[in-house]
Amino acid sequence: MVLLMHQPGKPGSPYPTVRYHWTKDAVLANNADEEAALGGGWADTPGAFEAYRGPRPARTAGLNPIQWVDDWPVPCVTPEDRQRIKIELLRADAEFWRPRYASCPLHHDAPSI
C-alpha cells in the first residue's frame, strides 16, 4: 500500500495521486501523463471496486442487457449498427453470467470474483 504524505506540487493540483486497480497494487501517479499511461481499470479509491466483490446477485428476468438499445437517442446509428451493438451486449452478458470454475473439481471452494 502506498502512503501519501505531503508531496511537493502546485497548490490545488490533483497530483501526485494514488490510483487503485482491481487486481494490481496501488500506484502513485505524479502527473497526468503517468496516470494516462496506466491505462483503464484504475480508480481514485479502493472502494470503487466493492460493488464487484463477493457473490453476484441472482439473475432475474428484469436483467435484459439490450432493453434500452432501441431507445438510445444517438444520431447516425443505423438499424444495422444497433443490431451489432445488441449482439456484442448479449455476448458480454453471456460471458458475465457464465459459471466460473465449472471444470474445477473443487468447484465449491473456488473464490468468488
Steps between C-alpha positions, in 0.01 A plus 500: 500500500624844414476765770462851369679755712542867418641509151642799317278633226283789407235593758165355392665263253350149490851354483661302636208262539467137600316286245343165588433199277279196533789252482820705520682680780432868561713738296609858558447715189696825509333661199231454236738324261588234758133454582406465132782248449334272756218429256148401599372336814638745756304697761575770755379290792520128582131514588415546132521123455295391803181458297677236290633288786327197643222293349300635213133574555256248360405560140141614456277532197532878530868489407486552127831630363344632180181655635604861436694469174206589278421804717851653491474842337832467318508673162630315194462155655347276239278201577793279398722681753241448773482131413879467529491681834230262624705198392808622689295583809346153498845342461637702791196412711542129426869518595417685822244240608706199384569273797855539616720215612251250356782266399670523839455186713489723807228719352345574839831634630569731206531866598232743399609778271 
